[in-house]
Every structure is written in structure tokens, then in C-alpha cells.
Amino acid sequence: MIRYLLVVMGGGTGALARYVAASAIMTRFGGRFPLGTLVINVTGSFLIGFLMTMLTERFQLDPRWRLLLVAGFLGGYTTFSTLEWETYTAVRDGGLWTAMLNVVSSIMLGYIAVWLGAMLARR
């Protein structure tokens, strides 16, 4: 039962962090490009690279930390389904270049962020 509670607590916190961060970014920068989602996906990618490396290679912590932080918090924080919806609506509304930029930048920057997080955690 504790495993489920950890995922719920982490997920709720991650979802709230996503909402606050993405809203602040879009309020500040606005525009047609979904910058808030991109920032969330890149920072979430960095955090999963960092946390998974720390939890599996550097420290032998209780596996429940992975449930709280990775499955819970990052599961609620990252927004891949939102990325897909925003890409779909950009294409639907005639913004093919915006959609392509959204997909390419999210995937490439996300991968780089995972790599950087893992490298930082190994230091």
C-alpha cells in the first residue's frame, strides 16, 4: 500500500510543479510555440537522467525513492501527452513548421538533458 501512496504523493506534487512552471513560462513568454511544455519536457528529461543514475549507480537507496521521485514526481511532471496534443493542434491549425520544431526540439533537447543529467550524477 505504501508504494501506491508514494506514487500518488509524488505524482500530485509533480503535476502541480508542471502546472505552475508551464503557466509561469507561458505567461512570461507567450507566443504560438508551446515553450512551457518544451521546458518541462527538457527539465524532466534532465531530472530522470540524473535521478535514475544517482539511484541505480551511485547510491543504493531504498527502492521506494524511485517510486516517489521517478514514477511519481516525474510521471506527474513530464508532459509528453501534452507535447503530442500541442503538435497535433499546430498541424491541424496550419502550423506545420511549429509542429516540426516542437517535436524535433523536444526529442533532441530531451535526449541531451537525459545525457547531461546522467553525466552530472556520475561525477
TORLODREN-698807 format. One record per residue: x, y, z of N, C-alpha, C in turn; residue number from 0. Coordinates in nm, 3 decimals, always signed. Layout:
N
<<X Y Z> <X Y Z> <X Y Z> NUM>,
...
***
This chain:
123
<<+0.082 -0.119 +0.000> <+0.000 +0.000 +0.000> <+0.086 +0.126 +0.000> 0>,
<<+0.199 +0.123 +0.071> <+0.285 +0.240 +0.079> <+0.338 +0.277 -0.059> 1>,
<<+0.363 +0.177 -0.146> <+0.413 +0.204 -0.281> <+0.316 +0.291 -0.358> 2>,
<<+0.188 +0.260 -0.347> <+0.087 +0.337 -0.420> <+0.077 +0.480 -0.366> 3>,
<<+0.086 +0.493 -0.236> <+0.081 +0.626 -0.176> <+0.200 +0.711 -0.217> 4>,
<<+0.317 +0.650 -0.227> <+0.436 +0.723 -0.271> <+0.419 +0.774 -0.414> 5>,
<<+0.367 +0.690 -0.502> <+0.345 +0.732 -0.641> <+0.240 +0.843 -0.647> 6>,
<<+0.134 +0.831 -0.570> <+0.029 +0.934 -0.568> <+0.083 +1.066 -0.514> 7>,
<<+0.157 +1.061 -0.406> <+0.213 +1.184 -0.348> <+0.311 +1.250 -0.444> 8>,
<<+0.401 +1.170 -0.501> <+0.497 +1.225 -0.597> <+0.428 +1.276 -0.723> 9>,
<<+0.330 +1.201 -0.771> <+0.259 +1.240 -0.893> <+0.181 +1.370 -0.877> 10>,
<<+0.115 +1.385 -0.763> <+0.042 +1.508 -0.738> <+0.135 +1.628 -0.729> 11>,
<<+0.247 +1.609 -0.662> <+0.345 +1.716 -0.649> <+0.405 +1.750 -0.785> 12>,
<<+0.435 +1.649 -0.864> <+0.491 +1.670 -0.998> <+0.393 +1.741 -1.090> 13>,
<<+0.266 +1.702 -1.083> <+0.165 +1.767 -1.166> <+0.148 +1.914 -1.127> 14>,
<<+0.150 +1.942 -0.999> <+0.140 +2.081 -0.954> <+0.262 +2.160 -1.000> 15>,
<<+0.381 +2.102 -0.988> <+0.503 +2.170 -1.033> <+0.497 +2.198 -1.183> 16>,
<<+0.447 +2.101 -1.260> <+0.432 +2.120 -1.405> <+0.338 +2.235 -1.434> 17>,
<<+0.223 +2.237 -1.370> <+0.125 +2.342 -1.394> <+0.181 +2.480 -1.361> 18>,
<<+0.244 +2.492 -1.246> <+0.298 +2.622 -1.202> <+0.409 +2.668 -1.296> 19>,
<<+0.503 +2.578 -1.328> <+0.616 +2.616 -1.413> <+0.570 +2.650 -1.555> 20>,
<<+0.488 +2.564 -1.615> <+0.443 +2.589 -1.753> <+0.359 +2.716 -1.761> 21>,
<<+0.272 +2.738 -1.663> <+0.191 +2.860 -1.662> <+0.278 +2.984 -1.650> 22>,
<<+0.378 +2.980 -1.564> <+0.467 +3.095 -1.547> <+0.545 +3.123 -1.675> 23>,
<<+0.592 +3.018 -1.741> <+0.669 +3.035 -1.865> <+0.580 +3.094 -1.974> 24>,
<<+0.462 +3.040 -1.990> <+0.373 +3.089 -2.097> <+0.322 +3.229 -2.067> 25>,
<<+0.302 +3.263 -1.940> <+0.262 +3.398 -1.904> <+0.374 +3.496 -1.937> 26>,
<<+0.494 +3.455 -1.909> <+0.611 +3.543 -1.931> <+0.646 +3.557 -2.078> 27>,
<<+0.643 +3.445 -2.155> <+0.692 +3.447 -2.292> <+0.583 +3.435 -2.397> 28>,
<<+0.469 +3.372 -2.364> <+0.356 +3.361 -2.458> <+0.396 +3.306 -2.593> 29>,
<<+0.321 +3.344 -2.695> <+0.351 +3.303 -2.832> <+0.281 +3.175 -2.872> 30>,
<<+0.295 +3.141 -3.000> <+0.231 +3.020 -3.053> <+0.307 +2.893 -3.015> 31>,
<<+0.437 +2.904 -3.000> <+0.517 +2.786 -2.967> <+0.496 +2.748 -2.821> 32>,
<<+0.469 +2.620 -2.793> <+0.444 +2.574 -2.655> <+0.573 +2.563 -2.573> 33>,
<<+0.634 +2.677 -2.545> <+0.761 +2.680 -2.473> <+0.752 +2.617 -2.334> 34>,
<<+0.639 +2.638 -2.266> <+0.622 +2.579 -2.133> <+0.636 +2.428 -2.135> 35>,
<<+0.572 +2.364 -2.232> <+0.580 +2.218 -2.244> <+0.722 +2.175 -2.278> 36>,
<<+0.788 +2.247 -2.368> <+0.925 +2.214 -2.404> <+1.017 +2.221 -2.281> 37>,
<<+1.005 +2.328 -2.203> <+1.090 +2.343 -2.084> <+1.063 +2.231 -1.985> 38>,
<<+0.937 +2.196 -1.966> <+0.901 +2.088 -1.874> <+0.960 +1.956 -1.923> 39>,
<<+0.947 +1.927 -2.052> <+1.000 +1.801 -2.105> <+1.151 +1.794 -2.095> 40>,
<<+1.221 +1.904 -2.121> <+1.367 +1.904 -2.115> <+1.414 +1.892 -1.970> 41>,
<<+1.355 +1.970 -1.880> <+1.396 +1.961 -1.740> <+1.359 +1.825 -1.681> 42>,
<<+1.244 +1.771 -1.721> <+1.206 +1.636 -1.675> <+1.303 +1.531 -1.726> 43>,
<<+1.349 +1.547 -1.850> <+1.448 +1.455 -1.907> <+1.579 +1.463 -1.831> 44>,
<<+1.622 +1.585 -1.801> <+1.745 +1.601 -1.722> <+1.729 +1.534 -1.586> 45>,
<<+1.616 +1.559 -1.521> <+1.595 +1.503 -1.387> <+1.589 +1.351 -1.388> 46>,
<<+1.527 +1.291 -1.490> <+1.522 +1.145 -1.492> <+1.660 +1.087 -1.517> 47>,
<<+1.740 +1.152 -1.602> <+1.877 +1.106 -1.623> <+1.958 +1.116 -1.494> 48>,
<<+1.944 +1.226 -1.425> <+2.017 +1.249 -1.301> <+1.971 +1.154 -1.191> 49>,
<<+1.840 +1.150 -1.168> <+1.788 +1.069 -1.057> <+1.809 +0.919 -1.078> 50>,
<<+1.782 +0.870 -1.198> <+1.799 +0.726 -1.222> <+1.945 +0.686 -1.209> 51>,
<<+2.036 +0.772 -1.254> <+2.178 +0.740 -1.238> <+2.217 +0.742 -1.091> 52>,
<<+2.171 +0.843 -1.019> <+2.202 +0.851 -0.876> <+2.143 +0.731 -0.801> 53>,
<<+2.019 +0.696 -0.832> <+1.950 +0.591 -0.759> <+1.999 +0.451 -0.795> 54>,
<<+2.047 +0.432 -0.918> <+2.085 +0.297 -0.959> <+2.235 +0.274 -0.966> 55>,
<<+2.314 +0.382 -0.982> <+2.459 +0.363 -0.997> <+2.540 +0.419 -0.882> 56>,
<<+2.497 +0.529 -0.826> <+2.578 +0.596 -0.723> <+2.544 +0.552 -0.582> 57>,
<<+2.416 +0.543 -0.554> <+2.371 +0.512 -0.418> <+2.279 +0.392 -0.419> 58>,
<<+2.282 +0.319 -0.316> <+2.192 +0.205 -0.302> <+2.081 +0.243 -0.203> 59>,
<<+1.995 +0.332 -0.246> <+1.886 +0.379 -0.161> <+1.768 +0.284 -0.167> 60>,
<<+1.682 +0.298 -0.073> <+1.558 +0.220 -0.070> <+1.484 +0.241 -0.203> 61>,
<<+1.437 +0.132 -0.267> <+1.369 +0.143 -0.396> <+1.244 +0.231 -0.393> 62>,
<<+1.193 +0.259 -0.274> <+1.074 +0.345 -0.266> <+1.105 +0.488 -0.309> 63>,
<<+1.232 +0.530 -0.303> <+1.268 +0.663 -0.352> <+1.241 +0.674 -0.502> 64>,
<<+1.266 +0.565 -0.574> <+1.240 +0.564 -0.718> <+1.090 +0.577 -0.744> 65>,
<<+1.008 +0.512 -0.663> <+0.863 +0.525 -0.679> <+0.818 +0.669 -0.655> 66>,
<<+0.868 +0.731 -0.550> <+0.829 +0.868 -0.517> <+0.878 +0.968 -0.621> 67>,
<<+1.007 +0.960 -0.654> <+1.068 +1.063 -0.737> <+1.052 +1.041 -0.887> 68>,
<<+1.069 +0.917 -0.932> <+1.067 +0.891 -1.076> <+0.926 +0.856 -1.124> 69>,
<<+0.869 +0.747 -1.074> <+0.734 +0.709 -1.117> <+0.632 +0.815 -1.076> 70>,
<<+0.646 +0.867 -0.954> <+0.551 +0.965 -0.903> <+0.577 +1.105 -0.955> 71>,
<<+0.678 +1.172 -0.899> <+0.701 +1.313 -0.932> <+0.724 +1.335 -1.081> 72>,
<<+0.819 +1.263 -1.141> <+0.847 +1.286 -1.282> <+0.734 +1.237 -1.372> 73>,
<<+0.663 +1.134 -1.328> <+0.546 +1.089 -1.403> <+0.438 +1.196 -1.409> 74>,
<<+0.423 +1.270 -1.300> <+0.326 +1.380 -1.298> <+0.382 +1.507 -1.360> 75>,
<<+0.512 +1.524 -1.358> <+0.576 +1.647 -1.404> <+0.592 +1.653 -1.556> 76>,
<<+0.638 +1.546 -1.617> <+0.663 +1.549 -1.760> <+0.533 +1.547 -1.838> 77>,
<<+0.540 +1.594 -1.960> <+0.416 +1.623 -2.032> <+0.419 +1.572 -2.176> 78>,
<<+0.461 +1.449 -2.194> <+0.472 +1.400 -2.331> <+0.337 +1.397 -2.401> 79>,
<<+0.231 +1.360 -2.332> <+0.100 +1.360 -2.396> <+0.060 +1.502 -2.434> 80>,
<<+0.096 +1.599 -2.355> <+0.069 +1.739 -2.389> <+0.149 +1.778 -2.512> 81>,
<<+0.273 +1.735 -2.519> <+0.356 +1.760 -2.638> <+0.285 +1.708 -2.763> 82>,
<<+0.235 +1.587 -2.755> <+0.166 +1.528 -2.870> <+0.041 +1.606 -2.908> 83>,
<<-0.038 +1.647 -2.810> <-0.161 +1.723 -2.839> <-0.128 +1.858 -2.901> 84>,
<<-0.029 +1.927 -2.845> <+0.008 +2.058 -2.898> <+0.064 +2.046 -3.040> 85>,
<<+0.134 +1.937 -3.068> <+0.185 +1.914 -3.203> <+0.068 +1.889 -3.299> 86>,
<<-0.025 +1.807 -3.257> <-0.144 +1.780 -3.338> <-0.221 +1.908 -3.369> 87>,
<<-0.244 +1.989 -3.266> <-0.322 +2.112 -3.289> <-0.246 +2.211 -3.377> 88>,
<<-0.113 +2.214 -3.366> <-0.034 +2.301 -3.454> <-0.050 +2.258 -3.600> 89>,
<<-0.042 +2.127 -3.626> <-0.061 +2.077 -3.763> <-0.204 +2.104 -3.809> 90>,
<<-0.300 +2.074 -3.726> <-0.441 +2.096 -3.759> <-0.469 +2.241 -3.795> 91>,
<<-0.402 +2.332 -3.724> <-0.426 +2.475 -3.745> <-0.333 +2.537 -3.848> 92>,
<<-0.260 +2.454 -3.921> <-0.176 +2.504 -4.029> <-0.034 +2.539 -3.989> 93>,
<<+0.007 +2.508 -3.868> <+0.141 +2.540 -3.821> <+0.235 +2.422 -3.832> 94>,
<<+0.254 +2.372 -3.953> <+0.340 +2.255 -3.973> <+0.481 +2.279 -3.922> 95>,
<<+0.539 +2.395 -3.950> <+0.675 +2.425 -3.904> <+0.683 +2.434 -3.753> 96>,
<<+0.582 +2.492 -3.691> <+0.578 +2.497 -3.544> <+0.572 +2.356 -3.487> 97>,
<<+0.490 +2.271 -3.548> <+0.477 +2.132 -3.502> <+0.610 +2.058 -3.516> 98>,
<<+0.675 +2.075 -3.630> <+0.802 +2.005 -3.652> <+0.910 +2.055 -3.555> 99>,
<<+0.915 +2.185 -3.534> <+1.011 +2.241 -3.439> <+0.983 +2.188 -3.298> 100>,
<<+0.856 +2.178 -3.262> <+0.817 +2.127 -3.131> <+0.866 +1.984 -3.111> 101>,
<<+0.842 +1.897 -3.207> <+0.882 +1.757 -3.195> <+1.034 +1.743 -3.194> 102>,
<<+1.100 +1.803 -3.290> <+1.245 +1.788 -3.302> <+1.316 +1.846 -3.180> 103>,
<<+1.276 +1.967 -3.138> <+1.345 +2.028 -3.025> <+1.316 +1.952 -2.895> 104>,
<<+1.194 +1.905 -2.876> <+1.163 +1.830 -2.754> <+1.242 +1.700 -2.747> 105>,
<<+1.249 +1.627 -2.857> <+1.320 +1.499 -2.857> <+1.471 +1.521 -2.845> 106>,
<<+1.526 +1.610 -2.924> <+1.671 +1.631 -2.922> <+1.717 +1.694 -2.790> 107>,
<<+1.651 +1.801 -2.746> <+1.690 +1.864 -2.621> <+1.663 +1.772 -2.502> 108>,
<<+1.555 +1.695 -2.510> <+1.525 +1.599 -2.404> <+1.633 +1.493 -2.393> 109>,
<<+1.680 +1.442 -2.506> <+1.787 +1.342 -2.503> <+1.914 +1.402 -2.445> 110>,
<<+1.950 +1.521 -2.490> <+2.070 +1.588 -2.439> <+2.057 +1.609 -2.288> 111>,
<<+1.937 +1.647 -2.243> <+1.915 +1.669 -2.100> <+1.930 +1.540 -2.020> 112>,
<<+1.878 +1.428 -2.071> <+1.896 +1.299 -2.003> <+2.045 +1.266 -1.994> 113>,
<<+2.117 +1.283 -2.103> <+2.260 +1.255 -2.104> <+2.334 +1.344 -2.006> 114>,
<<+2.304 +1.474 -2.005> <+2.370 +1.565 -1.912> <+2.339 +1.528 -1.766> 115>,
<<+2.214 +1.494 -1.739> <+2.177 +1.455 -1.603> <+2.252 +1.331 -1.557> 116>,
<<+2.263 +1.232 -1.646> <+2.335 +1.109 -1.612> <+2.484 +1.138 -1.592> 117>,
<<+2.542 +1.222 -1.679> <+2.684 +1.255 -1.666> <+2.711 +1.332 -1.536> 118>,
<<+2.625 +1.425 -1.503> <+2.640 +1.501 -1.380> <+2.630 +1.410 -1.258> 119>,
<<+2.538 +1.318 -1.262> <+2.519 +1.226 -1.149> <+2.639 +1.133 -1.130> 120>,
<<+2.711 +1.104 -1.236> <+2.827 +1.014 -1.228> <+2.951 +1.084 -1.174> 121>,
<<+2.952 +1.215 -1.167> <+3.070 +1.290 -1.122> <+3.090 +1.276 -0.974> 122>,
***
